[in-house]
Each structure stands twice: as structure tokens, then as C-alpha cells.
């Protein structure tokens, strides 16, 4: 940085030198008959030297002050950054020297489709068996996000995406929001919707919320959205009756309707698959939107989250002997059609060319409901790559580089900062996300080298995962769900799963693990992306291991306090006319 600044000033110095040279030549012309410098000449020359020395000194001081904060440390912009400050600073300088990427002259419409439990192997650009022609076309003509990470489960991923913070810092790090728990995303977190509202956006949330609803103030209309059409909980027990039985698995202790139009209960759509309802609402919002105002449409589709329930007409979208995988593929096909209907509505309204369209899965696929993360290891709600390395893409005419797979490291928290930047906003200093707009718009190198993939200090599921550069460190319990920890020896969700459509696909031969708080794993993801070889006991890896353990300890020391309240009986829908309703915390 200092060298760069001095280099710039040296060019100015050379210019001044040229001026001095001209001055001296002029003087020599006036005194052509003399080869000696007069006292006047010496005084002038001495004055010029003094001025030049002063200019260089001031420039050096300015350069040092510019690269340091008031306390002599790196610029305060780097506090809380998850990459080495020098890397971030260099990236900032590179960006500052170029015009903004994809500048439309106005904020783009932002349409974010967040699918539920779509595995790496459940989209057509990773597996041509899957019926996603519309998504495939958008992905191939946009930017495929080939190295993007979520959190391992629904609520934490949504929190990371909408706050720009790691769940451990946002205060929602354990498991997920369950139906009768007074658990929620704390109000001190500012959502992307609120930040976009400040920029003049009209914000609409459709689909799955799953960030808390025990009180109205934790629901979308109180968190920056102008409208909400969807469900508060993390699933529907039946996609067409819109009933939620609690708990998700086992004998229900409470049951009720979960479908809202703003604050009102939607009871008249019984019999209509919720995927159709969500899509129709998105189309209506687009049709009624004034394109002069920027639109943020957050559409959190519920498919293909379990239970297996493809809409009528989609059950046989593929040919495969496995009936569960066939049903699952039908849900994927319905998701693909939903995206097509939304994009067509944008085109019909004349908004498509000004739209930044993002498709993501909230986490990996769930093998219990025929999702598949092949070739990566592990299942949804675990610490393995299959749970957190997700399929996704970004499409938009404003992108300068398109039609390729972007392999740069990106995390869900970055989407907060990136989309806000694309909209013309500035993220607050307290987030973990990094503005990666030039990475997705131009294909620049990622500004990120580190991700806190998970941190949970809850006794039954105590575990953590951290990525730093090419290395990934895992410690403790590798499953997030206590019931799955208990059933580990039966299912071994830490392994690889062959997709039903490719039964002969090879899988690594690695030892089974146990669920133990003393587990320690270290993988080199560059050389071993499938996490087959544990380097934690390798003598040559101990420095890296200790460095990552120390970094993880920093996150533990600075995490929000763990909290996870017990069920509250007063949450039962029987007290609210048969619907899951806020007002019990």
C-alpha cells in the first residue's frame, strides 16, 4: 500500500523535476556567458529542494495514515473481517481503481429463490438425470456458483442469508426453530429487507419463513417486508392441506393450519399444492408492481423438503425404479416450473432485463427423503461437505462475465453484502459477510478465505466446523439433530450415498466414525474434496491443526450466548382457532 502510494507521488515528483529542469534552462539562457552559479541561483535551487523534500515527507505520512486506523492497527473497516486484512485491503484498492461492475444507473430488481433441501446432485447442471431444463438454461447463461457454502440446516442458513452474520454471532446457532419453541432470530439483527427498504425497495416474502413466530414482531411484516404469503414453520405435513403436525416425526402433539396471507389465515385453498400457491402469488406481485420502484422478491419455496409430495402431474417426471427418488424428482420438476413461471412474469412485465436473479438451496439434500449430495460426503444437517456445499447460480444482464462456473469461495453471509452493494447500499460494519459483487459480476478472485461453517455448544450436539483456505477442520459431534445422533450407528449419515439413478457410481472406502465430542478431523479440500483422508494425526499437519483450533476458539469466545428454550404448551393451535399463530411469547 505504502509502496503504491509513493509510486504515484514519484510520478508527480518527476513532473516537478521536469519543471525545475525548464527553470534551470531558462536561467542558463539568461546567463549564457557564465558557468558559475550566482548566490541567487543557489538560493533558488536550495528553495526548490526544500519544497520537494517537504512534499515527499507529507506524502509518506499520508500514505501511512491512510493504511492505518486511529490506533495504529489496520483500518477499522477490517474489524470482524473473516479474511486476512491485507487481502481485503488489496481487493478494495483494485475495486476502487475500476468503474462499478454492471452499473445500470439504477438499482436492479432482486429476485431471490431459495429452495429447500436441494442436494448438490439434485440439479441438472450437476446431474443430467434431474428434470430442471429451465434452471439449467438460466445457470448456463449466468454464473454457476460452484464453491458456495450455506449453513448445515434451514434456520441458520436463512439467518446467515438475511443478516449477513454467522448464526453463532446472530444468536440462532443451535438446530432450527421448532414449532412450539419460543425461539427466533433476535431483533438486534438487521435484515436485508430492512436495508433494501432504506434504498426505496418494495419487499415481498413468499414461502417458508422459519425464523421464529411466537410473537408477531419476529415475523416478516415486522422485519422489513411489505407483504408475506407463506408458512411460519419449517415444513408442512401435507403440501395440499397445509397442516403442520408437531413434532415432524412421530405422534403429533399439536396440529394446525400454517398458511398466511400477511397476518390472515388462508383456509380456502385446501386441496391446492402450496408450490402452486407460492408461484401464483409471486406472479401476482410482479404483475402489480410498478417497475419504476426496485423490487426485492424473496421466494423461499418449500419443495423438495420432506414429506415426499410431488404436485399432481409431476409424479412421473423421470424414469427410475426407485419410487422415492421418482417422487422427489417430481418435486424438483415442479420447482423448475415455478422458476419458469416467475421469470416469464418478469419478462411479460418488462422487468427481466433489469433483474438480478439468484437461485440457491438452503443446505444439502436429505437422504431420508431421497435427496442426494453425490459425490460429496454426508447428509443435510451434518458438518460434511454434502450438507453445506450447495448448488446455486446468479443470472442478470448486468453481469459482465457470464456463461461459466465460478469456483471462488462464497458464503451465504456474502450474499447479504453483495446484493446490498448491487442495490447501491453499504453493509454495516458488524456483519461477517463480504461484498463479493466483483467476484460474481466480473469473475474476480474471492475476497474470502475463511468460513465458520458451524458452531454449536449445546451439550447433545456439541460440534463445530471451520474452513480456512484449502483446509477444513471439524470437531465434536458431526450431526445437528439429537435424534439422528442417537440413530447414528444405524444410518451413518457421515458416509456417501449412491444416487438411485446411478446405482453403480463409485463411492470412497473410508472408515465409519462414531459420534463423539472428542472427534477431530482435518481435510485438505483442494486435494481431497470428498473428505476421505483425515489429516488430524499427521505430524506434518499439526501447525495447521493448531492454527485452526485457535481460530475456532476465537469464534467460541466471541459467539452470542447459547439459548434454546423448551416447548410451550400455549403454542398449540387449539388455542388459536386451529392455526399456528403468534402470541405465545
Secondary structure, 3 states (H helix, E strand, C coil): CHHHHHHHHHHHHHHHHHHHHHHHHHHHHHCCCCCCCCHHHHHHHHHHHHHHHHHHHHHHHHHHHHCECCCCCECHHHCCCCCCHHHHHHHHHHHHCCCCCCCCCCCCEEEEEEECCCCHHHCCCCCCCCCCHHHHHHHHHCEEECCEECCCCHHHHHHHHHHCCCHHHHCCCCCCCCCCECCCCCCCCCCHHHHHHCCCCEEEEEEECCCCCCCHHHCHHHCCCCEEEEECCCCCCCCCCCEEEECCCCCCCEEEECCEECCEECCCCCCCCHHHHHHHHHHHHHHHCCCCCCEEEEEECCCCCCCCCCCCCCCCCCCCCCHHHHHHHHHHHHHHHHHHHHHHHHHHCCCHHHEEEEEEECCCCCHHHCCCCCCCCCCCCECCHHHHECCEEEECCCCCCCCEEECCCEEHHHHHHHHHHHCCCCCCCCCCCCCCHHHHHHCCCCCCCEEEEEEECCHHHCEEEEEECCEEEEEECCECCHHHHHCHHHHCCCCCCCCHHHCCCCCCCCCCCCCCCCCEEEEECCCCCCCCCCCCCCHHHHHHHHHHHHHHHHHHHHCCCCCCCCECHHHCHHHCCCECCCCCC
